[in-house]
């Protein structure tokens, strides 16, 4: 039967010898074997018990609570609890990543990003009872959620749409009409991206475009001005001729 010294356990589990001795002192984890010279050894069963302690400790449980749970929960039950905890943490991190990506993309979209603007967008995203996908059928949702660019994403498609939006804003600022060479180029790229994402589903693309025109407070989509939406429509119409 294999046995492990305190030093070996400390090294393998990256835990201090002092901590292991403290667990022994408070009778939370006591090595099962002791030689005549007083040297102590941990058994495999002891190490499984240590794993349970470390997992429960990662859940922010106090040692007294851990002591009461050790013999009541199996190793599998504790692992499941830890798994659920990690899933919850993962969800929080993913939400945080999405918010950060959204802010990065918003900075790219808006030259001057004020705190009031950020607060407004965050408030709308938290308070809205309806999402833009709620305007579509289930089979349509699956396609749209997979293909439509999202501010919380940093993928290449989203970046392309952001660049096109900035180009349209620049055109409006400099009085460049959609029915121009620049407008034709923008329209062609918008058509190409739309065809790629909607996979030839013309009716779905038109339906999404109508939802895109609704107030951002209703849909939760990033607010785009009517001037930009009108410019985009005219660009695509001109490019298609």
C-alpha positions as CSV (number, residue, x, y, z in Angstrom):
1,X,0.0,0.0,0.0
2,X,1.5,3.3,-1.1
3,X,1.9,6.1,1.5
4,X,2.8,9.7,1.2
5,X,4.8,12.0,3.5
6,X,3.6,15.4,4.4
7,X,6.2,17.0,2.2
8,X,5.2,14.8,-0.8
9,X,1.5,15.7,-0.4
10,X,2.4,19.4,0.0
11,X,4.5,19.3,-3.2
12,X,2.0,17.3,-5.3
13,X,-1.0,19.5,-4.3
14,X,0.8,22.8,-4.1
15,X,-0.3,23.3,-0.5
16,X,1.9,24.4,2.3
17,X,3.2,21.9,4.9
18,X,2.0,24.4,7.5
19,X,-1.6,24.1,6.2
20,X,-1.5,20.3,6.3
21,X,-0.2,20.4,9.9
22,X,-2.9,22.8,10.8
23,X,-5.6,20.4,9.4
24,X,-4.0,17.7,11.5
25,X,-4.0,19.9,14.5
26,X,-7.7,20.6,14.3
27,X,-8.5,17.0,13.4
28,X,-9.8,17.9,10.0
29,X,-7.3,15.7,8.1
30,X,-5.0,13.4,10.2
31,X,-2.5,11.1,8.4
32,X,-3.6,7.5,8.9
33,X,-0.1,6.1,9.5
34,X,2.6,6.9,12.0
35,X,6.0,5.2,12.4
36,X,7.6,4.5,15.7
37,X,9.9,7.5,15.2
38,X,6.7,9.7,14.9
39,X,6.9,10.3,11.1
40,X,3.4,10.4,9.6
41,X,2.1,9.1,6.2
42,X,-1.0,9.8,4.3
43,X,-3.0,7.0,2.7
44,X,-4.8,7.2,-0.7
45,X,-8.1,7.5,1.3
46,X,-6.5,10.5,3.1
47,X,-5.7,12.1,-0.2
48,X,-9.2,11.8,-1.4
49,X,-10.4,13.4,1.8
50,X,-7.9,16.2,1.1
51,X,-9.3,16.7,-2.4
52,X,-12.8,17.0,-0.9
53,X,-11.5,19.6,1.6
54,X,-9.8,21.6,-1.1
55,X,-12.9,21.6,-3.3
56,X,-15.2,22.6,-0.5
57,X,-12.7,25.3,0.5
58,X,-12.8,26.7,-3.1
59,X,-16.6,27.2,-2.6
60,X,-15.7,29.6,0.2
61,X,-17.0,27.3,2.9
62,X,-15.5,27.8,6.4
63,X,-13.6,24.9,7.9
64,X,-16.2,24.1,10.4
65,X,-18.8,23.6,7.7
66,X,-16.3,21.5,5.7
67,X,-15.8,19.3,8.7
68,X,-19.5,18.6,9.0
69,X,-19.9,17.8,5.3
70,X,-16.9,15.6,4.7
71,X,-18.5,12.4,5.8
72,X,-21.9,13.3,4.5
73,X,-21.0,13.9,0.9
74,X,-19.3,11.6,-1.5
75,X,-16.4,12.7,-3.6
76,X,-18.7,12.6,-6.7
77,X,-21.3,14.8,-5.0
78,X,-18.7,17.3,-4.1
79,X,-17.3,17.3,-7.6
80,X,-20.8,18.0,-9.0
81,X,-21.2,20.9,-6.6
82,X,-17.8,22.2,-7.7
83,X,-18.8,21.7,-11.4
84,X,-22.0,23.8,-10.8
85,X,-20.0,26.5,-9.1
86,X,-17.5,26.6,-12.0
87,X,-20.4,26.9,-14.5
88,X,-21.8,29.8,-12.5
89,X,-18.4,31.5,-12.5
90,X,-18.0,30.8,-16.2
91,X,-21.3,32.4,-16.9
92,X,-20.2,35.5,-15.0
93,X,-16.9,35.7,-16.8
94,X,-18.7,35.3,-20.2
95,X,-21.0,38.1,-19.3
96,X,-18.1,40.3,-18.3
97,X,-16.3,39.4,-21.5
98,X,-19.4,40.3,-23.6
99,X,-19.8,43.6,-21.8
100,X,-16.1,44.4,-22.3
101,X,-16.3,43.5,-26.0
102,X,-19.4,45.6,-26.4
103,X,-17.6,48.6,-24.9
104,X,-14.6,48.1,-27.2
105,X,-16.8,48.0,-30.3
106,X,-18.8,51.0,-29.0
107,X,-15.6,53.0,-28.8
108,X,-14.9,52.0,-32.4
109,X,-18.4,53.1,-33.4
110,X,-18.5,56.4,-31.5
111,X,-15.7,58.9,-31.5
112,X,-16.7,60.4,-28.1
113,X,-18.1,57.8,-25.7
114,X,-19.6,59.4,-22.7
115,X,-20.5,57.7,-19.4
116,X,-24.1,58.8,-19.9
117,X,-24.1,56.9,-23.2
118,X,-22.6,53.8,-21.7
119,X,-25.1,53.9,-18.8
120,X,-28.0,54.4,-21.2
121,X,-27.1,51.3,-23.3
122,X,-26.4,49.1,-20.2
123,X,-29.7,50.2,-18.7
124,X,-31.6,49.3,-21.8
125,X,-30.0,45.9,-22.1
126,X,-30.8,45.1,-18.5
127,X,-34.4,46.5,-18.4
128,X,-35.8,45.3,-21.8
129,X,-38.4,42.6,-21.5
130,X,-38.2,41.7,-25.2
131,X,-35.2,40.8,-27.3
132,X,-34.9,41.3,-31.0
133,X,-35.0,37.6,-31.6
134,X,-38.5,37.5,-30.1
135,X,-39.8,38.9,-33.3
136,X,-38.8,35.7,-35.2
137,X,-39.9,32.1,-35.3
138,X,-37.8,29.5,-33.6
139,X,-36.1,28.2,-36.8
140,X,-35.4,31.8,-37.8
141,X,-33.9,32.5,-34.4
142,X,-31.4,29.7,-34.7
143,X,-30.0,31.1,-37.9
144,X,-30.1,34.7,-36.9
145,X,-28.4,34.2,-33.5
146,X,-25.7,32.2,-35.2
147,X,-25.0,34.6,-38.1
148,X,-26.0,38.2,-37.1
149,X,-23.0,40.3,-35.8
150,X,-23.2,41.3,-32.2
151,X,-21.5,44.1,-30.3
152,X,-20.5,41.7,-27.6
153,X,-18.5,39.7,-30.1
154,X,-15.1,40.5,-31.4
155,X,-15.3,38.3,-34.5
156,X,-14.2,39.5,-38.0
157,X,-17.8,39.9,-39.3
158,X,-18.7,42.3,-36.5
159,X,-15.6,44.3,-37.2
160,X,-16.5,44.5,-40.8
161,X,-20.0,45.9,-40.0
162,X,-18.4,48.4,-37.6
163,X,-16.1,49.7,-40.3
164,X,-19.0,50.0,-42.7
165,X,-21.0,52.0,-40.1
166,X,-18.1,54.3,-39.6
167,X,-17.7,54.8,-43.4
168,X,-21.4,55.7,-43.6
169,X,-21.1,58.2,-40.8
170,X,-18.1,59.7,-42.5
171,X,-20.1,60.0,-45.8
172,X,-23.0,61.7,-44.0
173,X,-20.6,64.1,-42.3
174,X,-19.0,65.0,-45.6
175,X,-22.2,65.2,-47.6
176,X,-21.3,62.2,-49.8
177,X,-24.5,60.7,-51.2
178,X,-25.3,57.0,-51.2
179,X,-25.6,57.3,-55.0
180,X,-21.9,57.7,-55.4
181,X,-18.8,55.6,-56.0
182,X,-18.2,55.4,-52.3
183,X,-21.8,54.6,-51.6
184,X,-21.8,51.9,-54.2
185,X,-18.8,50.3,-52.6
186,X,-20.4,50.4,-49.2
187,X,-23.7,49.0,-50.6
188,X,-21.9,46.2,-52.4
189,X,-20.2,45.1,-49.2
190,X,-23.4,45.3,-47.2
191,X,-25.1,43.1,-49.8
192,X,-22.3,40.6,-49.8
193,X,-22.3,40.4,-46.0
194,X,-26.1,40.1,-45.9
195,X,-26.2,37.4,-48.5
196,X,-23.5,35.5,-46.6
197,X,-25.3,35.7,-43.2
198,X,-28.9,35.2,-44.4
199,X,-27.9,32.4,-46.7
200,X,-30.1,33.5,-49.5
201,X,-33.2,33.9,-47.2
202,X,-34.4,37.2,-48.8
203,X,-37.7,37.3,-46.8
204,X,-35.8,36.7,-43.5
205,X,-33.3,39.5,-44.4
206,X,-36.2,41.9,-45.1
207,X,-37.9,40.9,-41.9
208,X,-34.7,41.5,-39.9
209,X,-34.2,44.9,-41.6
210,X,-37.7,46.0,-40.5
211,X,-36.9,44.9,-36.9
212,X,-33.6,46.8,-37.2
213,X,-35.6,50.0,-37.8
214,X,-37.6,49.6,-34.5
215,X,-36.5,51.6,-31.4
216,X,-33.5,50.2,-29.7
217,X,-35.5,50.3,-26.4
218,X,-37.8,47.6,-27.8
219,X,-35.3,45.3,-29.5
220,X,-32.1,45.6,-27.5
221,X,-30.1,46.0,-30.7
222,X,-27.4,48.6,-30.9
223,X,-29.1,51.9,-31.7
224,X,-28.4,53.1,-35.3
225,X,-29.8,56.5,-36.4
226,X,-32.5,56.7,-39.1
227,X,-30.1,58.6,-41.3
228,X,-27.6,55.7,-41.2
229,X,-30.3,53.1,-41.9
230,X,-31.6,55.2,-44.8
231,X,-28.1,55.7,-46.1
232,X,-27.5,51.9,-46.0
233,X,-30.8,51.1,-47.8
234,X,-30.0,53.6,-50.5
235,X,-26.4,52.4,-50.8
236,X,-27.6,48.8,-51.4
237,X,-30.3,49.9,-53.8
238,X,-27.8,51.9,-55.8
239,X,-25.2,49.1,-55.8
240,X,-27.9,46.6,-57.0
241,X,-28.7,48.6,-60.1
